[in-house]
Every structure is written in C-alpha cells, then in structure tokens.
C-alpha cells in the first residue's frame, strides 16, 4: 500500500509499505480521510519527539475492513474515527484518570503508523463508531474538534459568554 512516511527531520516520502494486519484487539481501517495537523509540521521540522520512520496522520476516519478475534462492538463496514493517544493504563497518571499525562503514551501517527496511508491499525479501545452517513472529512475532524471542546470546557465558557477567537 502507499503511505506518507516521515523518514527523519525534513524528510517525508510517499512509499510502498506492507499493508498492516489487525492484532486480536485491533481494527484494520481503510482510510477515507485524514487531516494535516500543525503537529505534523512540528514532526517534520524535528520540533516534537517522534519515532521515525513513521506514517504520519492522527486526524483520521475510515471504514473497518477487518477486526481482531477479541474485538466486540464493531463490524466490518463500520465507519470509525479514533483517539490517537494510547495510554498505558498502568502509570500513576493513568490510575488517577489523567491519561493525557501518561508516562508511556504512544500516539498514532507519531510513535506508531497513522492515517497518511491506505490502511491503519486502530486499537479497539481507541476506536469511535461514527454514523454511516457522516462525511469522511467530518469524521477526520472529530479529533481536533475534541481538542477545541476540551479547551472550552477548561475555560468554563458558557452560552452568552464573551470570548475572543484568535487565529486563522
């Protein structure tokens, strides 16, 4: 399959790689859409730690093509997106419910292959079922939307609040 790989700082290459295989707890997802994030730019410039060579892309959506033997709640043909941040579940932060601060965090598209490819392996615990009629691009925007909504929650913005929106 074709994949866009970060080979090292300043080096991104479109190349042929083996199609991934779903493990027992995984979904094999055929990518329909994947967003380009500022994180991808930082990875390219070496401004954020990653594990090259790696297929970039963590804002993704697609169709389940295969499921592992231990997977439940998903079927071949389902449209899904995913939380790219895979917490270990064992460190003190994970035990305290602060998985975003996990000491052993592994991120799809940063530390393991992501969605800038024809297929990606998505752990079942990271997969989120989407409506079948949702546009693939909208599915790929679930991750950045989640980041924005989290910021709104942290800022305690409520209907009627006065806010300033900065940026492009």
Secondary structure per residue as TSV (DSSP state, phi and psi in degrees):
chain	resnum	aa	ss	phi	psi
A	1	X	-	360.0	163.0
A	2	X	E	-89.7	142.8
A	3	X	E	-149.1	144.2
A	4	X	E	-93.1	113.6
A	5	X	E	-112.6	134.0
A	6	X	E	-84.7	112.0
A	7	X	E	-89.0	-23.2
A	8	X	E	173.2	178.5
A	9	X	T	-55.9	125.1
A	10	X	T	76.5	9.4
A	11	X	E	-130.1	104.2
A	12	X	E	-116.9	132.7
A	13	X	E	-135.3	137.1
A	14	X	E	-85.5	121.3
A	15	X	E	-144.2	164.4
A	16	X	E	-83.0	130.6
A	17	X	-	-134.3	165.4
A	18	X	-	-67.3	142.1
A	19	X	-	-67.1	131.0
A	20	X	-	-70.4	161.9
A	21	X	-	-121.0	133.7
A	22	X	-	-71.7	133.7
A	23	X	-	-80.7	-177.4
A	24	X	T	-56.4	-35.2
A	25	X	T	-103.5	18.6
A	26	X	E	-117.4	161.1
A	27	X	E	-111.9	138.5
A	28	X	E	-95.5	119.5
A	29	X	E	-114.6	128.4
A	30	X	E	-84.3	116.1
A	31	X	E	-69.0	130.7
A	32	X	E	-105.0	-34.4
A	33	X	E	-152.7	145.2
A	34	X	E	-149.3	126.3
A	35	X	E	-82.7	154.2
A	36	X	-	-98.0	122.7
A	37	X	-	-108.7	159.5
A	38	X	H	-58.3	-29.3
A	39	X	H	-59.4	-39.9
A	40	X	H	-60.6	-38.9
A	41	X	H	-63.8	-44.7
A	42	X	H	-62.5	-38.8
A	43	X	H	-62.5	-45.1
A	44	X	H	-57.5	-41.0
A	45	X	T	-87.3	2.5
A	46	X	T	73.8	20.9
A	47	X	-	-92.7	0.0
A	48	X	S	-144.9	134.4
A	49	X	-	-69.1	138.0
A	50	X	-	-149.1	-175.4
A	51	X	-	-124.9	76.3
A	52	X	S	-74.5	156.7
A	53	X	S	-73.3	140.1
A	54	X	E	-148.6	144.7
A	55	X	E	-79.8	121.3
A	56	X	-	-73.6	177.2
A	57	X	-	104.8	106.8
A	58	X	-	-122.0	-2.4
A	59	X	E	-105.8	93.0
A	60	X	E	-136.2	159.4
A	61	X	E	-149.9	155.7
A	62	X	E	-176.0	-170.8
A	63	X	E	-110.8	131.9
A	64	X	E	-66.6	122.7
A	65	X	E	-101.9	-29.5
A	66	X	E	-153.0	152.4
A	67	X	E	-127.8	146.8
A	68	X	-	-71.4	164.8
A	69	X	T	-65.5	-24.2
A	70	X	T	-99.7	4.8
A	71	X	-	-80.0	136.8
A	72	X	-	-136.0	153.5
A	73	X	S	88.7	-2.7
A	74	X	-	-131.5	150.9
A	75	X	-	-133.4	155.3
A	76	X	T	-57.0	133.5
A	77	X	T	98.9	-12.5
A	78	X	-	-67.8	144.9
A	79	X	E	-92.2	132.6
A	80	X	E	-138.0	160.4
A	81	X	E	-128.1	-176.0
A	82	X	E	-153.1	154.4
A	83	X	-	-82.8	116.5
A	84	X	-	-74.9	-11.8
A	85	X	E	-95.8	106.7
A	86	X	E	-96.8	106.5
A	87	X	-	-83.3	153.3
A	88	X	-	-75.0	-29.9
A	89	X	S	79.4	2.1
A	90	X	-	-119.0	-23.8
A	91	X	S	-78.4	167.6
A	92	X	H	-56.7	-38.8
A	93	X	H	-65.5	-42.3
A	94	X	H	-61.8	-43.3
A	95	X	H	-64.3	-26.4
A	96	X	T	-88.9	1.9
A	97	X	T	83.0	10.0
A	98	X	-	-104.7	63.2
A	99	X	G	-62.8	-23.3
A	100	X	G	-66.3	-16.9
A	101	X	G	-105.4	13.3
A	102	X	-	-49.0	133.6
A	103	X	T	-69.1	-22.0
A	104	X	T	-120.9	27.9
A	105	X	-	-57.2	134.7
A	106	X	E	-121.4	126.6
A	107	X	E	-111.6	132.8
A	108	X	B	-65.2	132.6
A	109	X	T	83.8	1.6
A	110	X	T	-129.6	-53.4
A	111	X	T	-106.5	-20.6
A	112	X	B	-139.0	160.2
A	113	X	-	-57.8	139.1
A	114	X	-	-114.7	-154.0
A	115	X	S	-90.8	3.0
A	116	X	S	-82.3	54.4
A	117	X	B	-155.6	174.1
A	118	X	S	-73.1	-29.9
A	119	X	E	-140.3	154.1
A	120	X	E	-141.2	149.7
A	121	X	E	-95.1	125.7
A	122	X	E	-120.0	119.7
A	123	X	E	-59.5	139.9
A	124	X	G	-53.1	-41.2
A	125	X	G	-67.0	-15.4
A	126	X	G	-98.6	-10.4
A	127	X	E	-83.5	143.4
A	128	X	E	-129.0	122.9
A	129	X	E	-70.7	134.7
A	130	X	E	-113.1	155.9
A	131	X	-	-60.5	141.7
A	132	X	T	-59.9	-31.7
A	133	X	T	-90.6	3.0
A	134	X	S	-71.2	134.7
A	135	X	-	-63.9	137.7
A	136	X	H	-53.5	-39.5
A	137	X	H	-62.4	-38.0
A	138	X	H	-66.3	-36.5
A	139	X	H	-63.0	-38.7
A	140	X	H	-68.1	-23.6
A	141	X	T	-87.1	1.9
A	142	X	H	-61.0	-41.5
A	143	X	H	-64.7	-51.5
A	144	X	H	-65.5	-32.9
A	145	X	H	-62.7	-41.4
A	146	X	H	-59.6	-39.7
A	147	X	H	-62.2	-43.8
A	148	X	H	-65.2	-45.0
A	149	X	H	-64.1	-36.1
A	150	X	H	-61.7	-42.0
A	151	X	H	-62.3	-40.8
A	152	X	H	-62.0	-43.7
A	153	X	H	-62.2	-46.4
A	154	X	H	-62.2	-36.9
A	155	X	H	-79.9	-5.5
A	156	X	T	55.8	40.5
A	157	X	-	-76.1	131.5
A	158	X	-	-126.4	161.8
A	159	X	T	-51.4	131.5
A	160	X	T	93.7	-9.7
A	161	X	-	-67.1	146.7
A	162	X	-	-89.7	127.7
A	163	X	-	-136.3	159.5
A	164	X	-	-115.7	131.2
A	165	X	-	-106.9	120.7
A	166	X	-	-114.1	147.8
A	167	X	-	115.9	-179.6
A	168	X	-	-94.6	360.0
